[in-house]
Amino acid sequence: MHWTLNQDMMIGIDKIDEQHQVLVDILNCMSRAIIQGSEDDVVSEILEELHHYTEFHFSYEEEQFEKYGYPDAQQHAQAHQHLVQKLADLKTQYQACEIDLTSSMMDLLTDWVFGHIRGSDMRFQGLLARVLC
């Protein structure tokens, strides 16, 4: 499966939109690795990249919350922490051979990435529209 970041998912800060695209690209890379039956270490490296990039991205978003005075910053940051912990748990379980990454697991990963962008991040976009116009 191949995912794309649609125009209606852009929040209007180029760096954040670019970072969202990188997250989608990493998901696509993982999907290809799973479909092709790649070795566990390849999939593990991709999970590691997704985890680190997610932390980087969330940190940048939280800086923007402060910069623009986002009133829901604390709640949004808590959602970030929850997602990062879920991803860390998934990575640990996979590396310990406790779970397999299947298409249903990819669905979970894509659901939280796209769900977060369409939900929490779009609320931030609403603030930006008011502040920047």
N, CA, C and O atoms as a Tinker XYZ file with bonds, in Angstrom:
   532  protein
     1  N      0.846000   -1.177000    0.000000    73     2
     2  CA     0.000000    0.000000    0.000000    64     1     3
     3  C      0.892000    1.241000    0.000000    63     2     4     5
     4  O      1.977000    1.239000    0.582000    81     3
     5  N      0.424000    2.289000   -0.654000    73     3     6
     6  CA     1.176000    3.536000   -0.736000    64     5     7
     7  C      0.291000    4.681000   -0.256000    63     6     8     9
     8  O     -0.811000    4.884000   -0.765000    81     7
     9  N      0.787000    5.424000    0.728000    73     7    10
    10  CA     0.038000    6.536000    1.284000    64     9    11
    11  C      0.595000    7.847000    0.758000    63    10    12    13
    12  O      1.779000    7.958000    0.442000    81    11
    13  N     -0.288000    8.841000    0.671000    73    11    14
    14  CA     0.126000   10.175000    0.256000    64    13    15
    15  C     -0.444000   11.197000    1.227000    63    14    16    17
    16  O     -1.460000   10.963000    1.880000    81    15
    17  N      0.227000   12.318000    1.304000    73    15    18
    18  CA    -0.218000   13.435000    2.128000    64    17    19
    19  C     -0.971000   14.382000    1.206000    63    18    20    21
    20  O     -0.375000   15.007000    0.328000    81    19
    21  N     -2.262000   14.487000    1.402000    73    19    22
    22  CA    -3.103000   15.302000    0.531000    64    21    23
    23  C     -3.018000   16.778000    0.894000    63    22    24    25
    24  O     -2.655000   17.136000    2.014000    81    23
    25  N     -3.352000   17.610000   -0.050000    73    23    26
    26  CA    -3.323000   19.066000    0.153000    64    25    27
    27  C     -4.202000   19.486000    1.326000    63    26    28    29
    28  O     -3.864000   20.428000    2.044000    81    27
    29  N     -5.320000   18.802000    1.527000    73    27    30
    30  CA    -6.218000   19.172000    2.624000    64    29    31
    31  C     -5.651000   18.808000    3.998000    63    30    32    33
    32  O     -6.262000   19.104000    5.025000    81    31
    33  N     -4.487000   18.170000    4.011000    73    31    34
    34  CA    -3.836000   17.827000    5.275000    64    33    35
    35  C     -2.667000   18.764000    5.581000    63    34    36    37
    36  O     -1.955000   18.559000    6.564000    81    35
    37  N     -2.465000   19.774000    4.762000    73    35    38
    38  CA    -1.403000   20.739000    4.990000    64    37    39
    39  C     -1.867000   21.745000    6.040000    63    38    40    41
    40  O     -2.999000   22.225000    5.982000    81    39
    41  N     -0.990000   22.069000    7.007000    73    39    42
    42  CA    -1.411000   22.992000    8.052000    64    41    43
    43  C     -0.932000   24.417000    7.821000    63    42    44    45
    44  O     -1.362000   25.331000    8.525000    81    43
    45  N     -0.053000   24.625000    6.851000    73    43    46
    46  CA     0.340000   25.984000    6.511000    64    45    47
    47  C      1.687000   26.433000    7.042000    63    46    48    49
    48  O      2.107000   27.558000    6.774000    81    47
    49  N      2.367000   25.591000    7.782000    73    47    50
    50  CA     3.753000   25.872000    8.168000    64    49    51
    51  C      4.598000   24.895000    7.360000    63    50    52    53
    52  O      4.549000   23.683000    7.573000    81    51
    53  N      5.376000   25.447000    6.424000    73    51    54
    54  CA     6.107000   24.598000    5.481000    64    53    55
    55  C      6.925000   23.507000    6.160000    63    54    56    57
    56  O      6.896000   22.353000    5.733000    81    55
    57  N      7.659000   23.865000    7.222000    73    55    58
    58  CA     8.502000   22.859000    7.884000    64    57    59
    59  C      7.669000   21.709000    8.449000    63    58    60    61
    60  O      8.068000   20.549000    8.352000    81    59
    61  N      6.528000   22.020000    9.030000    73    59    62
    62  CA     5.682000   20.964000    9.596000    64    61    63
    63  C      5.085000   20.126000    8.472000    63    62    64    65
    64  O      5.039000   18.900000    8.570000    81    63
    65  N      4.633000   20.774000    7.415000    73    63    66
    66  CA     4.096000   20.018000    6.286000    64    65    67
    67  C      5.165000   19.112000    5.672000    63    66    68    69
    68  O      4.877000   17.976000    5.296000    81    67
    69  N      6.389000   19.612000    5.573000    73    67    70
    70  CA     7.496000   18.795000    5.053000    64    69    71
    71  C      7.787000   17.622000    5.983000    63    70    72    73
    72  O      8.051000   16.509000    5.526000    81    71
    73  N      7.740000   17.874000    7.283000    73    71    74
    74  CA     7.987000   16.804000    8.250000    64    73    75
    75  C      6.883000   15.760000    8.196000    63    74    76    77
    76  O      7.158000   14.566000    8.315000    81    75
    77  N      5.657000   16.186000    8.020000    73    75    78
    78  CA     4.560000   15.221000    7.860000    64    77    79
    79  C      4.814000   14.345000    6.637000    63    78    80    81
    80  O      4.558000   13.142000    6.672000    81    79
    81  N      5.312000   14.940000    5.564000    73    79    82
    82  CA     5.613000   14.163000    4.358000    64    81    83
    83  C      6.703000   13.137000    4.636000    63    82    84    85
    84  O      6.637000   12.013000    4.137000    81    83
    85  N      7.700000   13.509000    5.423000    73    83    86
    86  CA     8.764000   12.551000    5.780000    64    85    87
    87  C      8.171000   11.389000    6.567000    63    86    88    89
    88  O      8.530000   10.237000    6.324000    81    87
    89  N      7.270000   11.668000    7.504000    73    87    90
    90  CA     6.631000   10.588000    8.262000    64    89    91
    91  C      5.878000    9.639000    7.331000    63    90    92    93
    92  O      5.949000    8.420000    7.486000    81    91
    93  N      5.165000   10.203000    6.375000    73    91    94
    94  CA     4.428000    9.373000    5.408000    64    93    95
    95  C      5.414000    8.567000    4.564000    63    94    96    97
    96  O      5.168000    7.395000    4.279000    81    95
    97  N      6.518000    9.180000    4.167000    73    95    98
    98  CA     7.538000    8.469000    3.391000    64    97    99
    99  C      8.117000    7.295000    4.180000    63    98   100   101
   100  O      8.350000    6.223000    3.621000    81    99
   101  N      8.347000    7.497000    5.474000    73    99   102
   102  CA     8.866000    6.409000    6.310000    64   101   103
   103  C      7.835000    5.276000    6.405000    63   102   104   105
   104  O      8.195000    4.101000    6.342000    81   103
   105  N      6.560000    5.632000    6.555000    73   103   106
   106  CA     5.509000    4.612000    6.586000    64   105   107
   107  C      5.473000    3.827000    5.277000    63   106   108   109
   108  O      5.315000    2.606000    5.286000    81   107
   109  N      5.619000    4.520000    4.161000    73   107   110
   110  CA     5.637000    3.841000    2.868000    64   109   111
   111  C      6.838000    2.906000    2.753000    63   110   112   113
   112  O      6.726000    1.807000    2.210000    81   111
   113  N      7.978000    3.342000    3.262000    73   111   114
   114  CA     9.176000    2.499000    3.255000    64   113   115
   115  C      8.941000    1.238000    4.090000    63   114   116   117
   116  O      9.321000    0.139000    3.685000    81   115
   117  N      8.316000    1.403000    5.250000    73   115   118
   118  CA     8.033000    0.257000    6.108000    64   117   119
   119  C      7.044000   -0.686000    5.437000    63   118   120   121
   120  O      7.206000   -1.905000    5.492000    81   119
   121  N      6.040000   -0.134000    4.817000    73   119   122
   122  CA     5.047000   -0.948000    4.128000    64   121   123
   123  C      5.708000   -1.791000    3.035000    63   122   124   125
   124  O      5.427000   -2.983000    2.904000    81   123
   125  N      6.583000   -1.163000    2.256000    73   123   126
   126  CA     7.295000   -1.908000    1.205000    64   125   127
   127  C      8.157000   -3.016000    1.804000    63   126   128   129
   128  O      8.207000   -4.125000    1.272000    81   127
   129  N      8.830000   -2.716000    2.904000    73   127   130
   130  CA     9.689000   -3.712000    3.543000    64   129   131
   131  C      8.872000   -4.912000    4.023000    63   130   132   133
   132  O      9.300000   -6.057000    3.876000    81   131
   133  N      7.718000   -4.655000    4.587000    73   131   134
   134  CA     6.867000   -5.742000    5.074000    64   133   135
   135  C      6.325000   -6.559000    3.909000    63   134   136   137
   136  O      6.352000   -7.789000    3.945000    81   135
   137  N      5.836000   -5.884000    2.882000    73   135   138
   138  CA     5.276000   -6.578000    1.714000    64   137   139
   139  C      6.343000   -7.433000    1.030000    63   138   140   141
   140  O      6.058000   -8.537000    0.565000    81   139
   141  N      7.573000   -6.916000    0.972000    73   139   142
   142  CA     8.655000   -7.635000    0.305000    64   141   143
   143  C      9.285000   -8.704000    1.195000    63   142   144   145
   144  O     10.176000   -9.431000    0.756000    81   143
   145  N      8.829000   -8.803000    2.435000    73   143   146
   146  CA     9.374000   -9.808000    3.339000    64   145   147
   147  C     10.808000   -9.523000    3.742000    63   146   148   149
   148  O     11.615000  -10.442000    3.875000    81   147
   149  N     11.128000   -8.248000    3.936000    73   147   150
   150  CA    12.493000   -7.860000    4.306000    64   149   151
   151  C     12.908000   -8.487000    5.630000    63   150   152   153
   152  O     12.074000   -8.869000    6.451000    81   151
   153  N     14.201000   -8.578000    5.808000    73   151   154
   154  CA    14.754000   -9.113000    7.047000    64   153   155
   155  C     14.307000   -8.273000    8.241000    63   154   156   157
   156  O     14.014000   -7.084000    8.109000    81   155
   157  N     14.261000   -8.916000    9.411000    73   155   158
   158  CA    13.825000   -8.229000   10.622000    64   157   159
   159  C     14.677000   -7.004000   10.932000    63   158   160   161
   160  O     14.152000   -5.992000   11.397000    81   159
   161  N     15.986000   -7.077000   10.680000    73   159   162
   162  CA    16.835000   -5.937000   11.006000    64   161   163
   163  C     16.513000   -4.727000   10.131000    63   162   164   165
   164  O     16.671000   -3.590000   10.576000    81   163
   165  N     16.066000   -4.948000    8.899000    73   163   166
   166  CA    15.674000   -3.843000    8.015000    64   165   167
   167  C     14.417000   -3.176000    8.563000    63   166   168   169
   168  O     14.347000   -1.951000    8.660000    81   167
   169  N     13.437000   -3.984000    8.915000    73   167   170
   170  CA    12.191000   -3.449000    9.464000    64   169   171
   171  C     12.470000   -2.750000   10.796000    63   170   172   173
   172  O     11.901000   -1.696000   11.080000    81   171
   173  N     13.336000   -3.333000   11.601000    73   171   174
   174  CA    13.700000   -2.744000   12.883000    64   173   175
   175  C     14.352000   -1.372000   12.693000    63   174   176   177
   176  O     14.072000   -0.442000   13.450000    81   175
   177  N     15.205000   -1.247000   11.702000    73   175   178
   178  CA    15.844000    0.043000   11.411000    64   177   179
   179  C     14.811000    1.082000   10.983000    63   178   180   181
   180  O     14.910000    2.251000   11.356000    81   179
   181  N     13.840000    0.663000   10.213000    73   179   182
   182  CA    12.799000    1.593000    9.773000    64   181   183
   183  C     11.946000    2.028000   10.970000    63   182   184   185
   184  O     11.593000    3.201000   11.089000    81   183
   185  N     11.619000    1.086000   11.850000    73   183   186
   186  CA    10.884000    1.432000   13.071000    64   185   187
   187  C     11.683000    2.420000   13.919000    63   186   188   189
   188  O     11.128000    3.369000   14.473000    81   187
   189  N     12.970000    2.187000   14.012000    73   187   190
   190  CA    13.851000    3.095000   14.759000    64   189   191
   191  C     13.827000    4.489000   14.134000    63   190   192   193
   192  O     13.738000    5.492000   14.842000    81   191
   193  N     13.907000    4.544000   12.811000    73   191   194
   194  CA    13.857000    5.833000   12.115000    64   193   195
   195  C     12.514000    6.528000   12.364000    63   194   196   197
   196  O     12.475000    7.731000   12.618000    81   195
   197  N     11.426000    5.778000   12.290000    73   195   198
   198  CA    10.111000    6.348000   12.545000    64   197   199
   199  C     10.018000    6.900000   13.963000    63   198   200   201
   200  O      9.477000    7.984000   14.182000    81   199
   201  N     10.546000    6.154000   14.915000    73   199   202
   202  CA    10.518000    6.587000   16.306000    64   201   203
   203  C     11.312000    7.877000   16.497000    63   202   204   205
   204  O     10.806000    8.836000   17.080000    81   203
   205  N     12.544000    7.906000   16.013000    73   203   206
   206  CA    13.383000    9.100000   16.183000    64   205   207
   207  C     12.826000   10.299000   15.435000    63   206   208   209
   208  O     12.829000   11.415000   15.956000    81   207
   209  N     12.348000   10.079000   14.222000    73   207   210
   210  CA    11.828000   11.206000   13.453000    64   209   211
   211  C     10.542000   11.739000   14.075000    63   210   212   213
   212  O     10.296000   12.945000   14.057000    81   211
   213  N      9.730000   10.853000   14.621000    73   211   214
   214  CA     8.502000   11.282000   15.290000    64   213   215
   215  C      8.843000   12.171000   16.486000    63   214   216   217
   216  O      8.209000   13.206000   16.690000    81   215
   217  N      9.833000   11.773000   17.268000    73   215   218
   218  CA    10.256000   12.597000   18.408000    64   217   219
   219  C     10.750000   13.969000   17.933000    63   218   220   221
   220  O     10.387000   14.996000   18.505000    81   219
   221  N     11.574000   13.977000   16.891000    73   219   222
   222  CA    12.075000   15.232000   16.327000    64   221   223
   223  C     10.912000   16.114000   15.870000    63   222   224   225
   224  O     10.855000   17.302000   16.190000    81   223
   225  N      9.998000   15.522000   15.124000    73   223   226
   226  CA     8.866000   16.269000   14.587000    64   225   227
   227  C      7.995000   16.846000   15.704000    63   226   228   229
   228  O      7.626000   18.019000   15.660000    81   227
   229  N      7.671000   16.035000   16.688000    73   227   230
   230  CA     6.831000   16.505000   17.782000    64   229   231
   231  C      7.516000   17.636000   18.548000    63   230   232   233
   232  O      6.858000   18.591000   18.960000    81   231
   233  N      8.815000   17.535000   18.740000    73   231   234
   234  CA     9.560000   18.596000   19.416000    64   233   235
   235  C      9.441000   19.909000   18.637000    63   234   236   237
   236  O      9.227000   20.971000   19.222000    81   235
   237  N      9.580000   19.825000   17.329000    73   235   238
   238  CA     9.461000   21.020000   16.498000    64   237   239
   239  C      8.043000   21.599000   16.591000    63   238   240   241
   240  O      7.877000   22.812000   16.722000    81   239
   241  N      7.033000   20.743000   16.523000    73   239   242
   242  CA     5.656000   21.219000   16.635000    64   241   243
   243  C      5.442000   21.942000   17.954000    63   242   244   245
   244  O      4.814000   23.000000   17.993000    81   243
   245  N      5.963000   21.375000   19.032000    73   243   246
   246  CA     5.771000   21.979000   20.349000    64   245   247
   247  C      6.462000   23.337000   20.451000    63   246   248   249
   248  O      5.974000   24.224000   21.151000    81   247
   249  N      7.579000   23.509000   19.768000    73   247   250
   250  CA     8.219000   24.829000   19.693000    64   249   251
   251  C      7.296000   25.830000   19.003000    63   250   252   253
   252  O      7.211000   26.990000   19.406000    81   251
   253  N      6.610000   25.372000   17.967000    73   251   254
   254  CA     5.691000   26.244000   17.243000    64   253   255
   255  C      4.478000   26.594000   18.096000    63   254   256   257
   256  O      3.954000   27.704000   17.997000    81   255
   257  N      4.029000   25.668000   18.929000    73   255   258
   258  CA     2.912000   25.948000   19.831000    64   257   259
   259  C      3.265000   27.139000   20.715000    63   258   260   261
   260  O      2.465000   28.057000   20.900000    81   259
   261  N      4.485000   27.103000   21.258000    73   259   262
   262  CA     4.940000   28.181000   22.140000    64   261   263
   263  C      5.067000   29.489000   21.348000    63   262   264   265
   264  O      4.647000   30.551000   21.808000    81   263
   265  N      5.643000   29.393000   20.168000    73   263   266
   266  CA     5.868000   30.580000   19.331000    64   265   267
   267  C      4.557000   31.289000   19.011000    63   266   268   269
   268  O      4.494000   32.518000   19.037000    81   267
   269  N      3.505000   30.517000   18.706000    73   267   270
   270  CA     2.233000   31.101000   18.288000    64   269   271
   271  C      1.189000   31.164000   19.405000    63   270   272   273
   272  O      0.051000   31.565000   19.162000    81   271
   273  N      1.563000   30.774000   20.622000    73   271   274
   274  CA     0.642000   30.858000   21.746000    64   273   275
   275  C     -0.558000   29.931000   21.622000    63   274   276   277
   276  O     -1.692000   30.331000   21.883000    81   275
   277  N     -0.306000   28.707000   21.228000    73   275   278
   278  CA    -1.375000   27.730000   21.032000    64   277   279
   279  C     -2.007000   27.370000   22.372000    63   278   280   281
   280  O     -1.320000   26.833000   23.241000    81   279
   281  N     -3.302000   27.652000   22.567000    73   279   282
   282  CA    -3.919000   27.424000   23.876000    64   281   283
   283  C     -4.040000   25.946000   24.272000    63   282   284   285
   284  O     -4.106000   25.641000   25.463000    81   283
   285  N     -4.069000   25.036000   23.315000    73   283   286
   286  CA    -4.176000   23.614000   23.623000    64   285   287
   287  C     -2.816000   22.920000   23.605000    63   286   288   289
   288  O     -2.738000   21.705000   23.422000    81   287
   289  N     -1.749000   23.689000   23.793000    73   287   290
   290  CA    -0.390000   23.147000   23.685000    64   289   291
   291  C     -0.145000   21.986000   24.648000    63   290   292   293
   292  O      0.433000   20.972000   24.258000    81   291
   293  N     -0.576000   22.124000   25.892000    73   291   294
   294  CA    -0.317000   21.074000   26.873000    64   293   295
   295  C     -1.043000   19.778000   26.503000    63   294   296   297
   296  O     -0.462000   18.696000   26.583000    81   295
   297  N     -2.282000   19.883000   26.109000    73   295   298
   298  CA    -3.054000   18.692000   25.724000    64   297   299
   299  C     -2.452000   18.047000   24.474000    63   298   300   301
   300  O     -2.355000   16.823000   24.390000    81   299
   301  N     -2.056000   18.859000   23.520000    73   299   302
   302  CA    -1.468000   18.356000   22.283000    64   301   303
   303  C     -0.132000   17.664000   22.587000    63   302   304   305
   304  O      0.162000   16.602000   22.038000    81   303
   305  N      0.670000   18.275000   23.465000    73   303   306
   306  CA     1.958000   17.678000   23.848000    64   305   307
   307  C      1.747000   16.339000   24.555000    63   306   308   309
   308  O      2.532000   15.408000   24.373000    81   307
   309  N      0.689000   16.242000   25.362000    73   307   310
   310  CA     0.391000   14.962000   26.024000    64   309   311
   311  C      0.035000   13.904000   24.990000    63   310   312   313
   312  O      0.419000   12.744000   25.139000    81   311
   313  N     -0.685000   14.280000   23.954000    73   311   314
   314  CA    -0.997000   13.339000   22.869000    64   313   315
   315  C      0.294000   12.900000   22.185000    63   314   316   317
   316  O      0.452000   11.730000   21.835000    81   315
   317  N      1.212000   13.840000   21.998000    73   315   318
   318  CA     2.518000   13.496000   21.424000    64   317   319
   319  C      3.228000   12.462000   22.290000    63   318   320   321
   320  O      3.731000   11.459000   21.783000    81   319
   321  N      3.267000   12.710000   23.602000    73   319   322
   322  CA     3.942000   11.783000   24.516000    64   321   323
   323  C      3.321000   10.396000   24.445000    63   322   324   325
   324  O      4.027000    9.387000   24.450000    81   323
   325  N      2.018000   10.354000   24.378000    73   323   326
   326  CA     1.308000    9.072000   24.309000    64   325   327
   327  C      1.678000    8.328000   23.021000    63   326   328   329
   328  O      1.952000    7.128000   23.054000    81   327
   329  N      1.686000    9.033000   21.900000    73   327   330
   330  CA     2.025000    8.404000   20.624000    64   329   331
   331  C      3.470000    7.937000   20.589000    63   330   332   333
   332  O      3.757000    6.852000   20.082000    81   331
   333  N      4.377000    8.736000   21.117000    73   331   334
   334  CA     5.790000    8.343000   21.150000    64   333   335
   335  C      5.966000    7.102000   22.021000    63   334   336   337
   336  O      6.738000    6.208000   21.672000    81   335
   337  N      5.261000    7.038000   23.149000    73   335   338
   338  CA     5.363000    5.862000   24.019000    64   337   339
   339  C      4.811000    4.617000   23.330000    63   338   340   341
   340  O      5.393000    3.537000   23.435000    81   339
   341  N      3.698000    4.767000   22.633000    73   339   342
   342  CA     3.131000    3.626000   21.903000    64   341   343
   343  C      4.107000    3.134000   20.837000    63   342   344   345
   344  O      4.274000    1.929000   20.648000    81   343
   345  N      4.743000    4.063000   20.150000    73   343   346
   346  CA     5.709000    3.700000   19.123000    64   345   347
   347  C      6.936000    3.038000   19.744000    63   346   348   349
   348  O      7.455000    2.065000   19.199000    81   347
   349  N      7.400000    3.554000   20.872000    73   347   350
   350  CA     8.541000    2.953000   21.559000    64   349   351
   351  C      8.207000    1.533000   22.020000    63   350   352   353
   352  O      9.033000    0.629000   21.901000    81   351
   353  N      6.995000    1.341000   22.545000    73   351   354
   354  CA     6.567000    0.011000   22.974000    64   353   355
   355  C      6.507000   -0.953000   21.792000    63   354   356   357
   356  O      6.956000   -2.095000   21.892000    81   355
   357  N      5.960000   -0.497000   20.693000    73   355   358
   358  CA     5.876000   -1.316000   19.487000    64   357   359
   359  C      7.272000   -1.720000   19.015000    63   358   360   361
   360  O      7.511000   -2.881000   18.683000    81   359
   361  N      8.179000   -0.764000   18.988000    73   359   362
   362  CA     9.551000   -1.023000   18.553000    64   361   363
   363  C     10.218000   -2.053000   19.473000    63   362   364   365
   364  O     10.876000   -2.979000   18.999000    81   363
   365  N     10.047000   -1.890000   20.772000    73   363   366
   366  CA    10.639000   -2.812000   21.743000    64   365   367
   367  C     10.060000   -4.214000   21.584000    63   366   368   369
   368  O     10.796000   -5.200000   21.611000    81   367
   369  N      8.755000   -4.300000   21.420000    73   367   370
   370  CA     8.109000   -5.604000   21.250000    64   369   371
   371  C      8.566000   -6.276000   19.954000    63   370   372   373
   372  O      8.784000   -7.487000   19.923000    81   371
   373  N      8.708000   -5.506000   18.910000    73   371   374
   374  CA     9.157000   -6.073000   17.636000    64   373   375
   375  C     10.595000   -6.573000   17.751000    63   374   376   377
   376  O     10.918000   -7.669000   17.294000    81   375
   377  N     11.448000   -5.765000   18.361000    73   375   378
   378  CA    12.859000   -6.147000   18.482000    64   377   379
   379  C     13.050000   -7.345000   19.408000    63   378   380   381
   380  O     14.033000   -8.077000   19.291000    81   379
   381  N     12.112000   -7.541000   20.323000    73   379   382
   382  CA    12.172000   -8.697000   21.219000    64   381   383
   383  C     11.437000   -9.899000   20.632000    63   382   384   385
   384  O     11.270000  -10.918000   21.303000    81   383
   385  N     11.000000   -9.778000   19.384000    73   383   386
   386  CA    10.276000  -10.849000   18.677000    64   385   387
   387  C      8.971000  -11.225000   19.368000    63   386   388   389
   388  O      8.526000  -12.370000   19.286000    81   387
   389  N      8.364000  -10.267000   20.043000    73   387   390
   390  CA     7.088000  -10.508000   20.709000    64   389   391
   391  C      5.905000  -10.283000   19.774000    63   390   392   393
   392  O      4.816000  -10.808000   20.007000    81   391
   393  N      6.119000   -9.505000   18.716000    73   391   394
   394  CA     5.060000   -9.238000   17.744000    64   393   395
   395  C      5.655000   -9.267000   16.341000    63   394   396   397
   396  O      6.861000   -9.106000   16.154000    81   395
   397  N      4.788000   -9.473000   15.373000    73   395   398
   398  CA     5.152000   -9.360000   13.964000    64   397   399
   399  C      4.524000   -8.090000   13.414000    63   398   400   401
   400  O      3.428000   -7.705000   13.820000    81   399
   401  N      5.210000   -7.452000   12.504000    73   399   402
   402  CA     4.615000   -6.301000   11.830000    64   401   403
   403  C      3.887000   -6.806000   10.594000    63   402   404   405
   404  O      4.500000   -7.254000    9.626000    81   403
   405  N      2.601000   -6.724000   10.653000    73   403   406
   406  CA     1.751000   -7.194000    9.558000    64   405   407
   407  C      1.031000   -5.991000    8.966000    63   406   408   409
   408  O      1.215000   -4.860000    9.414000    81   407
   409  N      0.220000   -6.246000    7.968000    73   407   410
   410  CA    -0.543000   -5.151000    7.372000    64   409   411
   411  C     -1.495000   -4.529000    8.397000    63   410   412   413
   412  O     -1.766000   -3.330000    8.332000    81   411
   413  N     -2.004000   -5.322000    9.336000    73   411   414
   414  CA    -2.883000   -4.746000   10.352000    64   413   415
   415  C     -2.099000   -3.823000   11.289000    63   414   416   417
   416  O     -2.635000   -2.820000   11.760000    81   415
   417  N     -0.834000   -4.156000   11.562000    73   415   418
   418  CA     0.006000   -3.284000   12.376000    64   417   419
   419  C      0.317000   -1.999000   11.611000    63   418   420   421
   420  O      0.374000   -0.920000   12.201000    81   419
   421  N      0.517000   -2.116000   10.305000    73   419   422
   422  CA     0.736000   -0.923000    9.482000    64   421   423
   423  C     -0.507000   -0.041000    9.505000    63   422   424   425
   424  O     -0.408000    1.186000    9.519000    81   423
   425  N     -1.668000   -0.670000    9.510000    73   423   426
   426  CA    -2.903000    0.114000    9.592000    64   425   427
   427  C     -2.942000    0.926000   10.884000    63   426   428   429
   428  O     -3.347000    2.089000   10.879000    81   427
   429  N     -2.522000    0.314000   11.990000    73   427   430
   430  CA    -2.472000    1.043000   13.253000    64   429   431
   431  C     -1.518000    2.228000   13.174000    63   430   432   433
   432  O     -1.852000    3.326000   13.619000    81   431
   433  N     -0.332000    2.012000   12.610000    73   431   434
   434  CA     0.656000    3.095000   12.489000    64   433   435
   435  C      0.131000    4.228000   11.607000    63   434   436   437
   436  O      0.237000    5.402000   11.962000    81   435
   437  N     -0.426000    3.871000   10.474000    73   435   438
   438  CA    -0.931000    4.920000    9.581000    64   437   439
   439  C     -2.135000    5.624000   10.190000    63   438   440   441
   440  O     -2.311000    6.827000   10.004000    81   439
   441  N     -2.965000    4.879000   10.918000    73   439   442
   442  CA    -4.111000    5.504000   11.570000    64   441   443
   443  C     -3.662000    6.568000   12.559000    63   442   444   445
   444  O     -4.253000    7.647000   12.616000    81   443
   445  N     -2.608000    6.276000   13.353000    73   443   446
   446  CA    -2.219000    7.297000   14.316000    64   445   447
   447  C     -1.513000    8.452000   13.650000    63   446   448   449
   448  O     -1.688000    9.587000   14.094000    81   447
   449  N     -0.722000    8.235000   12.607000    73   447   450
   450  CA    -0.073000    9.355000   11.917000    64   449   451
   451  C     -1.122000   10.240000   11.247000    63   450   452   453
   452  O     -1.170000   11.448000   11.480000    81   451
   453  N     -1.959000    9.625000   10.413000    73   451   454
   454  CA    -2.958000   10.419000    9.702000    64   453   455
   455  C     -4.029000   10.964000   10.644000    63   454   456   457
   456  O     -4.508000   12.083000   10.466000    81   455
   457  N     -4.397000   10.173000   11.639000    73   455   458
   458  CA    -5.373000   10.640000   12.613000    64   457   459
   459  C     -4.879000   11.841000   13.385000    63   458   460   461
   460  O     -5.642000   12.771000   13.648000    81   459
   461  N     -3.613000   11.829000   13.749000    73   459   462
   462  CA    -3.033000   12.957000   14.482000    64   461   463
   463  C     -2.994000   14.205000   13.601000    63   462   464   465
   464  O     -3.332000   15.299000   14.052000    81   463
   465  N     -2.584000   14.040000   12.352000    73   463   466
   466  CA    -2.525000   15.188000   11.434000    64   465   467
   467  C     -3.930000   15.750000   11.222000    63   466   468   469
   468  O     -4.141000   16.959000   11.314000    81   467
   469  N     -4.881000   14.873000   10.938000    73   467   470
   470  CA    -6.250000   15.329000   10.637000    64   469   471
   471  C     -6.970000   15.865000   11.876000    63   470   472   473
   472  O     -7.891000   16.673000   11.760000    81   471
   473  N     -6.557000   15.423000   13.039000    73   471   474
   474  CA    -7.224000   15.841000   14.273000    64   473   475
   475  C     -6.505000   16.987000   14.944000    63   474   476   477
   476  O     -6.804000   18.155000   14.695000    81   475
   477  N     -5.555000   16.650000   15.796000    73   475   478
   478  CA    -4.855000   17.644000   16.618000    64   477   479
   479  C     -4.152000   18.704000   15.795000    63   478   480   481
   480  O     -4.233000   19.891000   16.110000    81   479
   481  N     -3.457000   18.286000   14.734000    73   479   482
   482  CA    -2.696000   19.259000   13.951000    64   481   483
   483  C     -3.601000   20.217000   13.195000    63   482   484   485
   484  O     -3.234000   21.375000   12.992000    81   483
   485  N     -4.756000   19.770000   12.781000    73   483   486
   486  CA    -5.680000   20.667000   12.087000    64   485   487
   487  C     -6.264000   21.708000   13.037000    63   486   488   489
   488  O     -6.598000   22.812000   12.609000    81   487
   489  N     -6.392000   21.373000   14.314000    73   487   490
   490  CA    -6.832000   22.374000   15.288000    64   489   491
   491  C     -5.769000   23.468000   15.418000    63   490   492   493
   492  O     -6.100000   24.644000   15.566000    81   491
   493  N     -4.497000   23.079000   15.362000    73   491   494
   494  CA    -3.402000   24.054000   15.385000    64   493   495
   495  C     -3.455000   24.917000   14.128000    63   494   496   497
   496  O     -3.186000   26.116000   14.188000    81   495
   497  N     -3.796000   24.320000   13.002000    73   495   498
   498  CA    -3.903000   25.042000   11.750000    64   497   499
   499  C     -4.968000   26.129000   11.859000    63   498   500   501
   500  O     -4.813000   27.210000   11.291000    81   499
   501  N     -6.045000   25.847000   12.584000    73   499   502
   502  CA    -7.091000   26.858000   12.776000    64   501   503
   503  C     -6.556000   28.080000   13.491000    63   502   504   505
   504  O     -6.900000   29.205000   13.129000    81   503
   505  N     -5.723000   27.884000   14.496000    73   503   506
   506  CA    -5.102000   29.019000   15.199000    64   505   507
   507  C     -4.211000   29.793000   14.244000    63   506   508   509
   508  O     -4.236000   31.024000   14.229000    81   507
   509  N     -3.424000   29.081000   13.447000    73   507   510
   510  CA    -2.514000   29.757000   12.517000    64   509   511
   511  C     -3.281000   30.618000   11.523000    63   510   512   513
   512  O     -2.845000   31.719000   11.184000    81   511
   513  N     -4.405000   30.127000   11.061000    73   511   514
   514  CA    -5.199000   30.896000   10.107000    64   513   515
   515  C     -5.620000   32.220000   10.717000    63   514   516   517
   516  O     -5.635000   33.246000   10.036000    81   515
   517  N     -5.966000   32.201000   12.014000    73   515   518
   518  CA    -6.371000   33.441000   12.697000    64   517   519
   519  C     -5.180000   34.346000   12.970000    63   518   520   521
   520  O     -5.285000   35.563000   12.814000    81   519
   521  N     -4.052000   33.776000   13.374000    73   519   522
   522  CA    -2.875000   34.559000   13.770000    64   521   523
   523  C     -2.165000   35.155000   12.550000    63   522   524   525
   524  O     -1.732000   36.307000   12.585000    81   523
   525  N     -2.047000   34.389000   11.493000    73   523   526
   526  CA    -1.247000   34.812000   10.353000    64   525   527
   527  C     -2.016000   35.650000    9.326000    63   526   528   529
   528  O     -1.417000   36.216000    8.411000    81   527
   529  N     -3.326000   35.728000    9.477000    73   527   530
   530  CA    -4.108000   36.514000    8.499000    64   529   531
   531  C     -4.351000   37.915000    8.969000    63   530   532
   532  O     -4.989000   38.700000    8.268000    81   531
